[in-house]
Amino acid sequence: QVQLVESGGGLVQAGGSLRLSCAASGTIFSTLSMGWYRQAPEKQRELVATITSGGSTNYADSVKGRFTISRDKAKKTVYLQMTSLKPEDTAVYSCNAENILTRMVYWGKGTLVTVSS
């Protein structure tokens, strides 16, 4: 069973930075395509960034140039480095993984990021 555990959320002032981590277990990390999604209060969940097993990345327009997704094979961890944070980035950020062989999708429980103005 694949497990995803996020960490790194918290309260930060506008313009600040945070780094989120998502540790994966229970499967071969290289079979996972990973991503971060977020859901703000009373809004639908939206894609933030994805990274394939080969390292190709994709970002939502709203975070391009400010957020960077990366993965560490040895630590089985995917990161989301967030800079120049804005109040509208406030949301619960959830880690997502898709097994490229089985197409099974997994979710972490999420971590709250609050950006104060």
C-alpha positions in Angstrom: 0.0 0.0 0.0 1.4 3.3 -1.1 1.5 6.0 1.6 2.2 9.7 1.1 3.0 11.9 4.1 3.3 15.6 3.6 5.1 18.1 5.9 6.3 21.6 5.8 3.1 23.6 5.9 2.6 26.6 8.2 2.0 30.3 8.5 4.1 32.7 6.5 3.9 36.3 5.6 3.3 37.4 2.1 6.5 37.4 0.1 7.9 34.6 2.2 8.9 31.1 1.4 8.1 27.6 2.4 9.2 24.1 1.3 6.7 21.3 1.4 7.8 17.7 1.4 6.0 14.5 0.5 7.6 11.2 1.6 6.4 8.1 -0.3 6.5 4.5 0.9 5.2 1.2 -0.1 6.3 1.1 -3.7 9.1 1.7 -6.0 9.5 5.4 -6.2 10.6 5.5 -9.8 7.2 4.1 -10.8 5.4 7.1 -9.4 4.5 10.3 -11.2 4.1 12.9 -8.5 2.2 16.1 -8.0 1.0 18.8 -5.7 -2.6 20.0 -5.6 -4.3 22.6 -3.4 -7.7 23.4 -2.2 -8.6 26.8 -0.8 -11.7 27.4 1.4 -14.8 27.1 -0.7 -12.9 26.5 -3.9 -12.3 23.4 -5.9 -9.0 21.5 -5.8 -6.6 22.6 -8.4 -3.3 21.4 -9.8 -0.2 23.2 -8.6 2.7 21.2 -10.1 3.6 17.8 -11.3 6.8 15.9 -12.0 7.1 12.7 -13.9 9.3 9.8 -13.0 11.7 11.1 -15.6 11.8 14.6 -14.0 9.6 16.5 -16.5 7.7 19.2 -14.7 4.5 21.1 -15.2 3.1 24.1 -13.3 -0.2 26.0 -13.0 0.1 29.4 -14.5 -0.6 31.0 -11.2 2.6 29.6 -9.6 5.0 29.6 -12.6 8.2 31.4 -11.7 7.5 31.2 -7.9 7.2 27.5 -7.2 9.5 24.7 -8.0 8.8 21.0 -7.8 11.5 18.4 -7.5 12.1 14.8 -6.4 14.8 13.0 -4.6 15.0 9.3 -5.6 17.2 8.3 -2.6 14.8 9.8 -0.1 11.7 8.8 -2.0 10.5 12.4 -1.5 9.0 15.1 -3.7 9.4 18.7 -2.7 7.5 21.9 -3.5 9.6 25.0 -3.0 7.3 28.0 -2.7 8.7 31.5 -2.9 7.1 35.0 -3.2 4.0 33.6 -1.5 0.8 35.5 -1.8 -2.4 35.4 0.4 -4.2 33.7 -2.5 -1.8 30.8 -2.1 -3.5 29.9 1.2 -4.8 26.4 0.9 -4.5 22.8 2.0 -1.7 21.4 -0.2 -2.0 17.7 -1.0 0.5 15.3 -2.5 -0.6 13.1 -5.3 1.0 10.0 -6.8 0.1 7.9 -9.8 1.7 4.6 -10.5 2.7 4.7 -14.1 2.4 0.9 -14.4 -0.9 0.3 -12.7 -2.5 3.8 -13.0 -3.5 3.6 -9.4 -3.7 7.1 -7.8 -2.8 7.9 -4.2 -3.3 11.0 -2.0 -1.7 12.3 1.1 -3.8 13.9 3.9 -2.6 17.4 3.1 -0.8 20.2 4.9 -2.1 23.6 5.5 -0.3 26.7 4.1 -1.5 30.1 5.3 -0.1 33.2 3.9 -0.9 36.4 5.8 -1.0 39.8 4.2 
